[in-house]
Each structure stands twice: as C-alpha cells, then as structure tokens.
Amino acid sequence: MTAAGWPWPHVARIISEHRGIYTLACESGERLGRVAGKLRMRDSATAQETPGFPVVGDWVLLDEDGSGEFAAISHALPRRALLRRARPSKELQLIAANIDLVLIIAASDGVAVRQRVDQYAAVAAESGVPSRVAFTKIDLATPPRQGDELAICNVDGAGLAEVRAALGGKTTLLVGDSGAGKSSLLNALIGGGAHRTAQLTHGGEGRHTTTARRLVPLTVDVAPSTCVIDSPGWRHVRTEAELAIRAGDEQAAGPSSKPLRRGAKTPRTSRR
C-alpha cells in the first residue's frame, strides 16, 4: 500500500477519522495524526483545488519531524476518485477517496432490494466510481441476481472466492443498508473476527454494528495492495443531482409553499 513516487517516511494513508484525529498507515505501522487547518484538496481528474480535510482513503504527506503524540499532516496528495452522497440536510458528505470499486452489499431477503441497489449504483456512477453488487444471506432467500452480480454466504463461505477475485489489487468501499452483512463479509475476507458483528433478529434481519468508516488491508488469498473500506449503513441514498432538483423545486415553489409549523395559524383574509 504505497503512493507512487513518494517515499514512505513522508507519506501515509488515512485509515480512519474521529473528531479531527486521524489514524494513519505509515511505513512503521499505524499512528495518529491531525491537521492544523484546511488543506488544498486536488482532484487529479479535473485539476481543481478546494480547501478541505482528508477523508478515509486519502494519501497525505507528513512533516519530517516524527516526534510527538500526533503526526503533523501538512499536505494531501491528488485524489483519483472521491465518493460523495447527498444528505437529508441538503449537504454533501464525503465518504472515501482513492477508491477503485464500490461493492454494494444487499441482503437477499431485503425489502425493495433491487430499488436500493440501483440507488447505491447511481451514487457511485455520479462520482465516477465503478460499482458491483454482492448479495448476502443466500442461505435465507434466493438473490435477485442480474449479469455479473455476486452471491455469497458468510456462514459457509460460498461465493467468497469470487469476491476476493473481484477485489484483488483494488481499494474497495463496501456500502449497503444496516444489517446487510458488510462487516460479516469483511470478517470472512480477513479470515477472523476483527470487526464486530451482531446476531440476527428473531425475524432474520441484520443489526447495525459499524459506526465509522475504516480502511482494512486484506492479505488472505488476494493480490497485493488489496484494501477494503467498511462503512456504516445509509438510511438515505440520494445523488447530488437529486439534491439539486429538490433545491430547485423548493426555490421555484417559493416561500408560500412551505408547510406551516405545527400549531401555526393560517393568515386571515380581510373582508370588505
């Protein structure tokens, strides 16, 4: 896991972030780091630069002084790809950078599963990142597969070889609804139980366990430089285009179309 053209002593990759503290993958192992302020984030495809903060998957440069509790993150290397999604608050959330593939994890017994898969695929396509689908829990229901979509069972390992082949040599972001089986799949790929999972509910549904994005290198039966980013489930899946359409509709409708607050009175018209 290296950034071409940059020596290891000064380059690191963002593994995770929590309240402005970053976990970094360095030549000597993992260490903590932070930035003093916003960095110049550069998109290698468009050459555009914007102020911002690193996200999971970013490659960054560190100051030469390695002493102290935190490494000083001084620069961010140009990004090859950046996955974004629209939040209900009408803001864009940066999910992960420098990813080669979005693997959409969907439970075979899920409700409206095909619609959800298409929504995730639209978000990936809008960010210019290829996507592929992997259906889990095939021991509970027949997956609605199409084309080259994968089908796996985390219980007996069926389909894991095909998943490893699809991820080989890439940085892959796992996305999907809570309880779809993302962390269980990652544990199976790692070959252990490093990531917390939860038992199914009485109705056979998965439970939410992942609370933050984290990049994990894979070393078992995969090509070198294979990494996976686990991520929490998305309740709302919207593209930037949908966000722009909603904003345009609200602006065109004007303030008179906004719903009244609970308990507010309607304006009274004058009588002559």
C-alpha positions as CSV (number, residue, x, y, z in Angstrom):
1,M,0.0,0.0,0.0
2,T,2.1,2.9,-1.3
3,A,1.7,6.1,-3.2
4,A,3.7,6.0,-6.4
5,G,6.6,8.5,-6.5
6,W,6.6,9.4,-2.8
7,P,9.0,7.9,-0.1
8,W,7.4,6.1,2.8
9,P,8.9,8.2,5.6
10,H,6.9,11.2,4.5
11,V,3.7,9.7,3.1
12,A,0.8,8.0,4.9
13,R,-2.8,6.8,4.1
14,I,-5.8,7.8,6.1
15,I,-7.3,4.6,7.8
16,S,-10.0,6.3,9.9
17,E,-11.0,9.6,11.4
18,H,-12.7,10.5,14.6
19,R,-13.3,14.1,15.6
20,G,-10.4,15.5,13.7
21,I,-7.9,12.8,14.8
22,Y,-6.7,10.6,12.0
23,T,-5.4,7.0,12.2
24,L,-2.6,6.7,9.6
25,A,-0.9,3.8,7.9
26,C,2.8,4.6,7.8
27,E,5.9,2.7,7.0
28,S,6.5,1.9,10.7
29,G,2.8,0.9,11.3
30,E,-0.2,2.8,12.5
31,R,0.0,6.2,14.2
32,L,-2.3,9.1,15.0
33,G,-2.2,12.4,13.1
34,R,-4.0,15.7,12.7
35,V,-4.0,18.8,10.6
36,A,-3.6,22.4,11.8
37,G,-6.2,23.7,9.3
38,K,-7.8,23.0,6.0
39,L,-5.6,21.6,3.2
40,R,-5.7,22.2,-0.5
41,M,-7.5,19.1,-1.8
42,R,-6.8,18.5,-5.5
43,D,-8.8,16.3,-7.9
44,S,-6.3,14.6,-10.3
45,A,-9.0,14.2,-13.0
46,T,-10.2,17.8,-13.1
47,A,-7.1,19.5,-11.6
48,Q,-9.5,21.6,-9.4
49,E,-8.3,22.5,-5.9
50,T,-10.6,23.2,-3.0
51,P,-9.9,23.7,0.7
52,G,-11.0,20.8,2.9
53,F,-10.0,18.0,5.2
54,P,-8.7,14.5,4.4
55,V,-11.1,11.5,4.4
56,V,-10.6,7.8,4.7
57,G,-8.5,6.6,1.7
58,D,-6.6,9.9,1.2
59,W,-2.9,9.9,0.8
60,V,-1.2,12.6,2.8
61,L,2.3,14.0,3.5
62,L,3.7,14.3,7.0
63,D,6.2,16.7,8.4
64,E,9.7,15.3,8.7
65,D,9.7,15.5,12.5
66,G,8.2,12.3,13.7
67,S,8.3,13.1,17.4
68,G,5.2,13.9,19.5
69,E,1.9,12.1,20.1
70,F,0.4,13.2,16.7
71,A,2.0,13.3,13.3
72,A,1.5,16.6,11.6
73,I,-0.4,16.2,8.3
74,S,1.0,19.0,6.0
75,H,-0.3,18.2,2.5
76,A,-2.8,16.0,0.7
77,L,-1.9,14.2,-2.5
78,P,-4.2,14.5,-5.5
79,R,-7.2,12.2,-5.4
80,R,-8.0,9.7,-8.1
81,A,-11.6,9.4,-7.0
82,L,-13.9,10.7,-4.3
83,L,-17.3,9.2,-3.5
84,R,-19.9,11.7,-2.3
85,R,-23.5,11.4,-1.3
86,A,-26.3,13.9,-0.6
87,R,-27.6,14.0,3.0
88,P,-31.1,14.8,4.1
89,S,-29.7,18.1,5.5
90,K,-29.1,19.1,1.8
91,E,-25.3,18.9,2.4
92,L,-22.8,16.7,0.6
93,Q,-21.0,14.1,2.6
94,L,-17.5,13.0,1.5
95,I,-17.4,9.2,2.0
96,A,-14.0,7.9,0.8
97,A,-11.2,8.8,-1.5
98,N,-8.9,7.0,-4.0
99,I,-11.3,4.0,-4.3
100,D,-11.3,1.8,-7.4
101,L,-14.6,0.0,-6.8
102,V,-17.9,0.4,-4.8
103,L,-19.2,-3.0,-3.7
104,I,-22.9,-2.8,-3.0
105,I,-23.9,-5.3,-0.3
106,A,-27.5,-6.3,-0.3
107,A,-29.4,-8.9,1.7
108,S,-31.1,-11.4,-0.5
109,D,-34.2,-11.3,1.9
110,G,-34.3,-7.5,2.0
111,V,-37.3,-5.3,1.2
112,A,-37.3,-3.5,-2.2
113,V,-33.7,-4.7,-2.5
114,R,-33.4,-4.0,-6.3
115,Q,-34.5,-0.4,-5.8
116,R,-31.9,0.1,-3.1
117,V,-29.2,-1.5,-5.2
118,D,-30.0,0.9,-8.1
119,Q,-29.9,3.9,-5.8
120,Y,-26.4,3.0,-4.5
121,A,-25.2,2.3,-8.0
122,A,-26.4,5.8,-9.1
123,V,-24.4,7.5,-6.3
124,A,-21.3,5.6,-7.4
125,A,-21.8,6.4,-11.1
126,E,-22.3,10.1,-10.3
127,S,-18.9,10.1,-8.5
128,G,-17.3,8.2,-11.5
129,V,-16.5,5.1,-9.5
130,P,-17.4,1.6,-10.9
131,S,-19.8,-0.5,-8.8
132,R,-20.7,-4.1,-8.4
133,V,-23.3,-5.9,-6.4
134,A,-22.9,-8.8,-3.9
135,F,-26.0,-10.4,-2.4
136,T,-25.6,-11.9,1.0
137,K,-27.7,-14.3,3.1
138,I,-28.3,-16.6,0.2
139,D,-29.0,-19.3,2.7
140,L,-32.2,-17.4,3.7
141,A,-33.5,-16.4,0.3
142,T,-32.8,-16.6,-3.5
143,P,-30.9,-13.5,-4.6
144,P,-32.4,-11.4,-7.4
145,R,-29.1,-11.5,-9.4
146,Q,-28.5,-9.8,-12.7
147,G,-25.5,-10.0,-15.0
148,D,-22.2,-10.4,-13.1
149,E,-23.6,-9.7,-9.7
150,L,-22.1,-11.8,-6.9
151,A,-23.9,-14.1,-4.4
152,I,-22.3,-15.0,-1.1
153,C,-23.0,-16.8,2.2
154,N,-21.0,-15.6,5.2
155,V,-22.0,-18.8,7.1
156,D,-20.4,-21.4,4.9
157,G,-18.1,-19.2,2.7
158,A,-20.0,-19.9,-0.6
159,G,-19.0,-17.2,-3.2
160,L,-16.1,-15.8,-1.2
161,A,-13.5,-16.8,-3.8
162,E,-15.4,-14.8,-6.5
163,V,-15.5,-11.8,-4.2
164,R,-11.7,-12.0,-3.5
165,A,-11.1,-12.1,-7.2
166,A,-13.2,-9.1,-7.8
167,L,-11.4,-7.1,-5.1
168,G,-7.9,-8.1,-6.0
169,G,-5.4,-5.2,-6.1
170,K,-8.1,-2.6,-5.6
171,T,-9.3,-0.3,-2.8
172,T,-13.0,-1.2,-2.5
173,L,-15.7,0.6,-0.5
174,L,-18.4,-1.5,1.0
175,V,-21.8,0.2,1.0
176,G,-25.3,-1.1,1.8
177,D,-28.1,-0.9,4.3
178,S,-27.5,-1.5,8.0
179,G,-27.5,-5.2,8.8
180,A,-26.9,-6.3,5.1
181,G,-23.8,-8.2,6.2
182,K,-20.9,-5.8,5.3
183,S,-18.9,-6.4,8.5
184,S,-19.6,-10.2,8.3
185,L,-18.3,-10.2,4.8
186,L,-15.2,-8.3,5.8
187,N,-14.5,-10.7,8.7
188,A,-14.8,-13.6,6.3
189,L,-12.3,-11.9,3.9
190,I,-9.9,-11.2,6.7
191,G,-10.2,-14.7,7.9
192,G,-11.1,-13.8,11.5
193,G,-13.4,-11.8,13.7
194,A,-11.6,-8.4,13.8
195,H,-14.8,-6.5,13.1
196,R,-17.8,-6.6,15.4
197,T,-21.0,-8.1,14.2
198,A,-24.4,-8.7,15.7
199,Q,-26.7,-11.7,15.8
200,L,-29.8,-11.6,13.5
201,T,-33.1,-10.5,15.0
202,H,-35.9,-13.0,15.5
203,G,-37.2,-12.1,12.1
204,G,-33.9,-12.9,10.4
205,E,-32.8,-9.3,9.9
206,G,-29.3,-8.0,10.5
207,R,-28.4,-5.4,13.1
208,H,-26.4,-2.2,12.7
209,T,-22.8,-2.6,14.1
210,T,-20.4,-0.4,12.1
211,T,-20.3,3.2,13.3
212,A,-17.4,4.7,11.3
213,R,-15.5,4.1,8.1
214,R,-12.2,2.2,8.3
215,L,-9.7,1.1,5.7
216,V,-8.5,-2.5,6.2
217,P,-5.7,-4.2,4.1
218,L,-6.5,-7.7,3.0
219,T,-3.8,-10.3,2.9
220,V,-5.6,-13.7,2.7
221,D,-5.8,-15.2,-0.8
222,V,-5.8,-11.8,-2.6
223,A,-3.5,-9.8,-4.8
224,P,-1.1,-7.3,-3.2
225,S,-2.4,-3.8,-2.4
226,T,-6.0,-5.1,-1.8
227,C,-7.8,-2.9,0.7
228,V,-11.5,-2.7,1.8
229,I,-13.2,0.2,3.5
230,D,-16.1,-0.8,5.7
231,S,-18.8,1.8,6.3
232,P,-22.0,2.3,8.3
233,G,-25.3,1.7,6.6
234,W,-27.0,4.5,4.7
235,R,-30.6,5.3,5.6
236,H,-31.0,7.9,2.8
237,V,-29.4,7.2,-0.6
238,R,-29.5,10.3,-2.8
239,T,-27.4,11.6,-5.6
240,E,-26.2,15.2,-6.0
241,A,-28.5,15.5,-9.0
242,E,-31.5,14.7,-6.8
243,L,-30.3,17.3,-4.2
244,A,-30.1,19.9,-6.9
245,I,-33.6,19.0,-8.2
246,R,-35.1,19.3,-4.8
247,A,-33.4,22.6,-4.1
248,G,-34.6,23.9,-7.5
249,D,-38.2,22.8,-6.9
250,E,-38.3,24.5,-3.4
251,Q,-36.8,27.7,-4.9
252,A,-39.3,27.7,-7.7
253,A,-42.2,27.0,-5.4
254,G,-41.4,30.0,-3.2
255,P,-42.0,30.6,0.5
256,S,-45.8,30.2,0.2
257,S,-45.4,26.5,-0.5
258,K,-43.6,25.7,2.8
259,P,-45.8,23.8,5.3
260,L,-47.0,25.6,8.4
261,R,-45.4,24.8,11.7
262,R,-47.4,22.7,14.0
263,G,-49.9,24.9,15.8
264,A,-49.4,27.9,13.5
265,K,-52.5,29.8,12.3
266,T,-53.4,30.4,8.7
267,P,-53.3,34.0,7.6
268,R,-56.7,35.7,7.7
269,T,-58.0,37.5,4.7
270,S,-59.6,40.9,5.1
271,R,-63.3,41.4,4.4
272,R,-65.0,44.4,3.0
